[in-house]
Amino acid sequence: MDGYVYGGTVMAIELETGLPSVRQLQMLLRDKQEVEIKLVTSDVIIGRVQWQDAYCICLADLENQTIILWRQAIAYLKPKA
């Protein structure tokens, strides 16, 4: 179980599916749309979203390599036109 310990109890951290950003990402995943992700390091990655959780986004790049990105490393994400 993913989570953190608070007062001796493991608290689950869930994806907040009501957030517009989470819904938008799910739509991009469902439609298999190519996205551009710019990282806080200024690196740019292009690929397709494979899955997301509360901490990370998994992307398959143009060479079909799997890349797991921590959400806090992302400066922006946008659909490729």
C-alpha distance (Angstrom), angle and dihedral (degrees) to the residues before:
residue distance angle dihedral
M1 . . .
D2 3.79 . .
G3 3.73 113.6 .
Y4 3.73 148.2 94.7
V5 3.78 133.7 -97.1
Y6 3.78 116.9 -106.4
G7 3.78 117.5 174.5
G8 3.80 91.7 -20.1
T9 3.81 93.3 -52.1
V10 3.81 122.6 108.3
M11 3.79 108.6 -126.3
A12 3.82 116.3 -156.4
I13 3.78 117.3 -131.2
E14 3.78 109.5 -145.6
L15 3.77 133.2 -170.6
E16 3.80 108.3 -102.9
T17 3.81 99.1 -129.7
G18 3.80 92.1 -176.8
L19 3.80 92.4 68.2
P20 3.81 115.1 101.8
S21 3.82 91.8 -133.8
V22 3.81 91.8 55.4
R23 3.81 92.1 46.7
Q24 3.83 91.3 48.2
L25 3.80 90.9 51.4
Q26 3.82 90.9 48.1
M27 3.82 89.0 52.3
L28 3.82 90.8 51.5
L29 3.80 89.2 48.7
R30 3.82 93.2 48.2
D31 3.82 92.4 47.7
K32 3.82 91.8 44.8
Q33 3.78 87.7 -131.9
E34 3.79 119.5 171.4
V35 3.81 114.0 -113.2
E36 3.78 136.9 -165.5
I37 3.79 116.0 -137.9
K38 3.78 121.3 -169.7
L39 3.78 115.4 -161.2
V40 3.79 126.3 -147.1
T41 3.83 85.6 -108.5
S42 3.87 87.5 63.1
D43 3.82 91.6 -112.2
V44 3.81 113.2 138.8
I45 3.79 122.2 -146.6
I46 3.80 124.6 -170.3
G47 3.78 122.6 -163.2
R48 3.79 146.5 94.9
V49 3.79 126.8 -64.7
Q50 3.81 112.0 -113.5
W51 3.81 99.9 178.7
Q52 3.77 143.4 -28.2
D53 3.76 135.9 -148.5
A54 3.79 134.9 175.9
Y55 3.81 91.6 -77.6
C56 3.79 109.8 26.3
I57 3.78 147.2 29.9
C58 3.80 119.1 -145.1
L59 3.78 116.3 -146.5
A60 3.81 131.7 -173.4
D61 3.81 105.5 -145.9
L62 3.81 126.9 -147.0
E63 3.82 90.2 -82.8
N64 3.82 89.3 50.9
Q65 3.80 92.4 -110.7
T66 3.79 115.6 148.5
I67 3.80 114.9 -120.2
I68 3.80 122.8 -175.2
L69 3.80 112.8 -155.7
W70 3.78 125.0 -167.3
R71 3.80 108.6 -129.6
Q72 3.82 92.5 -128.0
A73 3.84 89.2 59.1
I74 3.82 91.8 61.5
A75 3.81 120.0 95.8
Y76 3.82 93.6 -179.8
L77 3.79 143.0 -18.7
K78 3.79 123.9 -155.6
P79 3.79 137.4 168.6
K80 3.79 114.1 -100.5
A81 3.79 110.1 -114.8
